[in-house]
Amino acid sequence: MDLVNLLKQAKDVQSRMKAMQDHVGTIEAEGIAGAGLVHVTLNGKSELRKVSIDPSLLKSDNRQMVEDLIVAAHADAKARVERLVAEEMQKVARDMGLPPGLGSGG
């Protein structure tokens, strides 16, 4: 393989990775806690996009429980978004002809 082909392939990989990073920002996952009383939504970069708290929780004087449910919902969403991103990375790796596991980040 000559240097020109290697450079072309490197540029192709770079453009695919940029597209993947852009796509990851559009992935969203919702985490739920407290039997559906608290919902949080994260994007593929683990940025918090939305928090929804059932009004019944806000009427009570149980701030600690609400805080704990938000943390639990965030952990749930983070696990889901990490799984979705890993699946997308595996697809990209397969499309690029990389061996299994190479695109999974680990």
N, C-alpha and C positions, 0 to 999 in steps of 0.2 A: 504494500500500500504506500502511495507516495504522500509527500507532505501536504500537497494541495487537498487531497481527499481527507486527510486527517483534520486539517483546518476546517474544511467544509462540515465534517461530522461534528466537530467541537462547536461550531457556530449553530448547527441544528439542535444539538443538545441544549445549548444555552438558550435558544429561543423557546424550546419546549418547556424548559424549567421556568422561564419567565411567564409563559402562558399558564403553567400549573400554579405558580404563586398568585397570579391574578385570579384564577379560578377558586383557589382556596379561600380567598376573601369573600367569595359569594356563597360558600357553603354555610349553612346554618343548622344548629342542633338545639333542641329544647330539652332542658332538664326539669324534672318535676319532683316535688317533695311534699310531704304532709298529705298524702292521698289526694293530690291535685290542688292543694290550697296555695302552693307557691310554684310559679313557673319562671324560669330564666332562659333567655336565648343568647347563645354565643355564635360568633361567626367562626370560620375555619382558622382564624388567627387567634382564637380564644379571647376575642374582645367581647365584652358584655354589650349586647344590643338592646335587650328588653328585660324588664322585671315586672311580673304580674303577681299581686298578692290579693287573695280572696278578701273581700271587705269584712267578712266575719272575724278574721284575725285582727283587723285593725280596731274593732270595737272592744276587744278584750284588753286587759292590762297585762299582756304577756309578751313584752318586748323581746325577752331572751329567746322564747320559742320561735318568734318570727325571724329573728336573726339567725338562729340555728337552721331553720328551714331554708332560708336564702342560701346559706353556705352549702347545705345538702343538695339543693337544686342546682347550684353552680357546679358542684363536683359531678353530678349526674350529666349535666350538659357538656362539661369538659371531657368526660370519658367518651361520650357519644361523638363529639366533634373530632376527637383524636382518632377514633375508629374510622370515621368517614374520610378524614384526610389520609390515613394510612391506606385505605382502600383505593383512593384516587391516585396516590403515589405508586401503588402496585400496578395500576392500570397503565400509568405513564411508563413505568419501567418495562412492562411487557411490550408495550408499543415500540419501545426503543430497542428491544431485543436483549435486555439485561437479564442476567440469571435471577431466579426467584430469590426474594429476600433482599436484593440489592437496593430496591427502591422503597423499602419499608422503613427506612430511617434507623435501622438497627442491625 
